[in-house]
Amino acid sequence: MEDMSLADQDELLAAAQAHEAAMPHARNEHASGLLLVGLFKISKVVFFTAVGAEALHLLHGSPAELLMHMISALHLRPDGHLANVLMDRADLIGHHELREGAMASFGYAAVCLVEGIGLMTYQVWAEYLTVVLTTGGLPLEIYELARRFELYKVGVLAINVVVLLYLLWVLKRKKYEDAARAGAPAGMVS
C-alpha cells in the first residue's frame, strides 16, 4: 500500500467497507440465533428422513412386528392396555398409508433442508420463508392440540411460536437498521 496514493487507499477502503456491508453474515449480530434455528431445522431433516426411510422399510415387513419389538424393548406388558391400543392401531396401517407417510416425511424434510441451509447462510428469503411456513402450520398444530391434548404437542407448538417470534423480531430489527443506514428518521421506521 506504500505505492498507492491517499485517494487510491481511500477508494480501496470504501470498496472493502461496501463489500463487508453487502455480506450480512460477516457482521450479523443475529448470526448465532439464525444458526441455532437453522440447526433446529436440520435436526428435523434428520428426523423426518429417518421416519420416511423406516416407513419405506416397513413396506417389506410388518408394522405390528416392529411394534411388538418396541414393546419388548421398552419392557411394556404385551397384554397391557397400551400395547393393545398400539397393536390395534398398527393393524390399520397398510402399504398405501406407509408410502404416503414416507413421501410426506421426505417432502417435509426437503422443505426443512431448504429452510435450514438458508437460515445458516443468513439468507433473508429463508427468514421470510420460515416465517410464512411456521405461521401457516400453527392453525393445524392448535387444532391437533385442541382435538387431543398431549404434552409433546404443547412443546412443538411452543418451539414454533418462539422461532416465529424470534424471526419476526430479527426481520423487524433488520428493517430498522437498514432504514437507519439509509438515513431515515427513527420515527419513520415502522
C-alpha positions in Angstrom: 0.0 0.0 0.0 3.1 2.2 0.1 2.9 2.9 -3.6 -0.8 3.9 -3.6 -1.9 7.4 -3.4 -4.1 8.5 -0.5 -7.1 8.8 -2.8 -6.5 5.2 -4.0 -6.2 3.9 -0.5 -9.5 5.7 0.4 -11.2 4.2 -2.6 -9.9 0.7 -1.7 -11.1 1.2 1.9 -14.5 2.3 0.7 -14.8 -0.7 -1.6 -13.8 -3.1 1.3 -16.4 -1.5 3.5 -19.1 -1.7 0.8 -18.2 -5.4 0.3 -18.4 -6.0 4.1 -21.8 -4.3 4.2 -23.1 -6.5 1.4 -22.1 -9.6 3.3 -24.8 -9.7 6.0 -23.2 -12.8 7.7 -19.9 -11.0 8.2 -21.2 -8.7 10.9 -24.7 -10.0 11.6 -25.5 -9.7 15.3 -28.3 -12.2 14.8 -26.0 -14.8 13.4 -25.9 -17.2 16.4 -29.7 -17.2 16.7 -30.2 -17.8 13.0 -27.6 -20.6 13.1 -29.4 -22.1 16.0 -32.8 -22.0 14.2 -31.1 -23.4 11.1 -29.6 -26.3 13.1 -33.0 -27.0 14.6 -34.4 -27.2 11.0 -31.5 -29.6 10.0 -32.3 -31.8 13.0 -35.9 -32.0 11.7 -34.4 -33.1 8.3 -32.6 -36.0 10.0 -35.6 -37.0 12.0 -38.2 -36.9 9.1 -35.7 -38.6 6.7 -35.4 -41.4 9.2 -39.2 -41.6 9.6 -39.6 -41.8 5.9 -36.9 -44.4 5.5 -38.5 -46.5 8.2 -41.9 -46.2 6.6 -40.4 -47.5 3.3 -38.6 -50.2 5.2 -41.9 -51.3 6.8 -43.3 -51.9 3.3 -41.3 -55.2 3.3 -42.2 -56.0 6.9 -45.0 -55.6 9.3 -45.7 -52.6 11.5 -47.2 -55.0 14.1 -43.9 -56.9 14.3 -41.9 -53.7 14.7 -44.3 -52.6 17.4 -44.0 -55.9 19.3 -40.2 -55.5 19.1 -40.5 -51.9 20.6 -43.0 -53.1 23.3 -40.5 -55.7 24.3 -37.5 -53.3 24.2 -39.4 -50.8 26.4 -40.3 -53.6 28.8 -44.1 -52.9 28.5 -46.6 -55.7 29.2 -47.5 -57.2 25.8 -51.0 -57.9 27.2 -51.4 -54.4 28.7 -53.8 -51.7 27.7 -51.2 -49.5 26.0 -49.8 -52.5 24.0 -53.3 -53.5 22.9 -54.2 -50.0 21.8 -50.9 -49.7 19.8 -51.4 -53.1 18.2 -54.9 -52.2 17.2 -53.7 -49.0 15.5 -50.8 -50.8 13.8 -53.2 -53.2 12.2 -54.8 -50.3 10.4 -51.6 -49.2 8.7 -51.4 -50.6 5.2 -48.9 -50.2 2.3 -50.7 -47.2 0.9 -50.5 -45.3 4.2 -46.8 -46.3 4.6 -46.0 -44.9 1.1 -48.0 -41.7 1.8 -46.3 -41.3 5.1 -42.9 -41.8 3.6 -43.4 -39.3 0.8 -44.9 -36.7 3.2 -41.9 -37.2 5.6 -39.4 -36.8 2.7 -41.2 -33.8 1.4 -41.2 -32.1 4.8 -37.5 -33.0 5.3 -36.7 -31.3 1.9 -38.6 -28.1 3.0 -36.7 -28.1 6.3 -33.4 -28.6 4.5 -34.1 -25.5 2.3 -35.1 -23.5 5.4 -32.1 -24.7 7.5 -29.4 -24.1 4.8 -31.0 -20.7 4.0 -31.0 -19.7 7.7 -27.5 -21.0 8.3 -26.2 -19.0 5.4 -28.1 -15.9 6.6 -30.4 -15.5 3.6 -33.2 -13.1 4.2 -35.5 -15.0 1.9 -35.1 -18.0 4.3 -36.2 -15.9 7.2 -39.3 -14.9 5.4 -39.9 -18.4 4.1 -39.6 -19.8 7.6 -42.0 -17.1 9.0 -44.6 -17.9 6.3 -44.4 -21.7 6.7 -44.3 -21.6 10.5 -47.3 -19.2 10.6 -49.1 -21.5 8.2 -48.6 -24.5 10.3 -49.8 -23.0 13.6 -53.5 -23.4 13.0 -53.0 -27.2 12.3 -50.9 -27.5 15.5 -53.5 -25.7 17.6 -56.3 -27.8 16.1 -54.4 -31.0 16.8 -53.8 -29.8 20.4 -57.4 -28.9 20.9 -58.5 -32.2 19.4 -56.4 -34.2 21.8 -54.2 -32.6 24.4 -50.7 -34.1 24.7 -47.7 -32.6 26.3 -45.4 -33.1 23.3 -47.8 -31.1 21.2 -47.6 -28.2 23.6 -43.8 -28.4 23.3 -43.8 -28.4 19.5 -46.3 -25.5 19.5 -44.1 -23.6 22.0 -40.9 -24.1 20.0 -42.6 -23.0 16.8 -44.0 -19.9 18.4 -40.6 -19.0 19.8 -39.0 -19.5 16.4 -41.7 -17.4 14.8 -41.4 -14.5 17.3 -37.6 -14.6 17.1 -37.6 -14.4 13.3 -40.2 -11.6 13.3 -38.0 -9.7 15.7 -34.9 -10.2 13.6 -36.7 -9.1 10.4 -38.1 -6.0 12.2 -34.7 -5.2 13.6 -33.1 -5.5 10.2 -35.7 -3.3 8.6 -35.0 -0.6 11.3 -31.2 -1.0 10.8 -31.5 -0.7 7.1 -33.6 2.4 7.4 -31.1 3.9 9.9 -28.2 3.2 7.5 -30.2 4.9 4.7 -30.7 8.0 6.9 -34.4 7.7 7.5 -35.6 9.4 10.7 -36.1 6.9 13.5 -39.8 7.8 13.8 -40.3 7.0 10.1 -39.4 3.3 10.5 -42.4 1.0 11.1 
